[in-house]
Amino acid sequence: MKKGQFITFEGPEGSGKTTHIRLLALFLKKQGHSVVVTREPGGTPLAHAFRRLLLDTGDGLLPLAELFLYEADRAQHVLQTILPALKKGRTVLCDRYTDSTLAYQGSGRGLNAKEIETLNRIASMNLKPNLTILLDVPVERGLKQARRKKNKHDRLERAGLAFHQRVRQGFLRLAKKEHKRFRVVQQQDTIEQTQRMIRESLGIR
Amino acid sequence: MKKGQFITFEGPEGSGKTTHIRLLALFLKKQGHSVVVTREPGGTPLAHAFRRLLLDTGDGLLPLAELFLYEADRAQHVLQTILPALKKGRTVLCDRYTDSTLAYQGSGRGLNAKEIETLNRIASMNLKPNLTILLDVPVERGLKQARRKKNKHDRLERAGLAFHQRVRQGFLRLAKKEHKRFRVVQQQDTIEQTQRMIRESLGIR
């Protein structure tokens, strides 16, 4: 796989993005990549405050305000973390990016997709991923896995099954629409199997 | 003056907006208006957290991220505070609104004005003020007055004279461009004189 690419990982709750990014990062490092692992929201020192605000505000935060907060976090993240790393030729693996905003705020919360695309473009300064891995998992299975990991349910996980179904379908539609950029990987029975499929989708093994 | 209007107050630091909004609100209440006084950033319960994040983050916050944070605050504010008040026929006096974003983030920090207009429109759901009072004051005089009021200088007030000059000129250009919506009131020697001019500009006395 070419070095210095910007690769994003997308998918519903409990799809295993964090685990698989970590494993892929280890693998790529062995292959000589200089790897940066980062995530949205929260990939900058400042973004810790954003993340707390976003995930802990309970139901007082309106969807449109939430959308702008995610974009604030993104602007900071792209300028401060992603672009500098890419300029140095590093491979950037990012846990959630613009597609999550379209899936969660658009398909999930019902905000206008054209407006989200506009905000995504402005906040990211039009930086698009070279490749996007969509880790797909049936919603109930994913939520069960997400719950197992945390004691506390954050706002997103309380949003209900129908919401998460819309999010998943949103991701799948995006992957269809931009099939050149996306690789869709279904969650397998074991982490090892899924990780192998991710590597195969990237043409590495 | 017609009841139930949305009136915004704009102007550089130390232009006396807070004082004059308070005085005008008292006056309008006596005239039978039901008045809501609010401000950006910070006109919702949740927005307290936004305001703290915006004003206290020091220099780590990048201009583009700052812009999106202001818009997040605005979305919450318009939906939760301003629109409900206007629907009840109340007169809304708001300390800063979309013009401040154009003056501070556009003219001041140099972000793209077209993009700011787009974000302003989306965040405000295209809600425009019926009238905007621009309280104008020479920058050095304004900063001196702003400093007198607070012990702590926040991030905006540390930004330097040239920044605040650009902001002031930005406001004046906006007032020229949208002269039907704007009333420009120069700060006078006394609060009473300025307040009288504000009332005159609104056709009330």
Interface residues (C-beta under 8 A of the other chain):
Chain A: P45 L46 A49 F50 L53 T57 G60 L61 L62 L64 A65 E66 L67 F68 L69 E71 A72 D73 R74 A75 Q76 L79 Q80 E115 T118 L119 I122 A123 M125
Chain B: P45 L46 A49 F50 L53 T57 G60 L61 L62 L64 A65 E66 L67 F68 L69 E71 A72 D73 R74 A75 Q76 L79 Q80 E115 T118 L119 I122 A123 M125
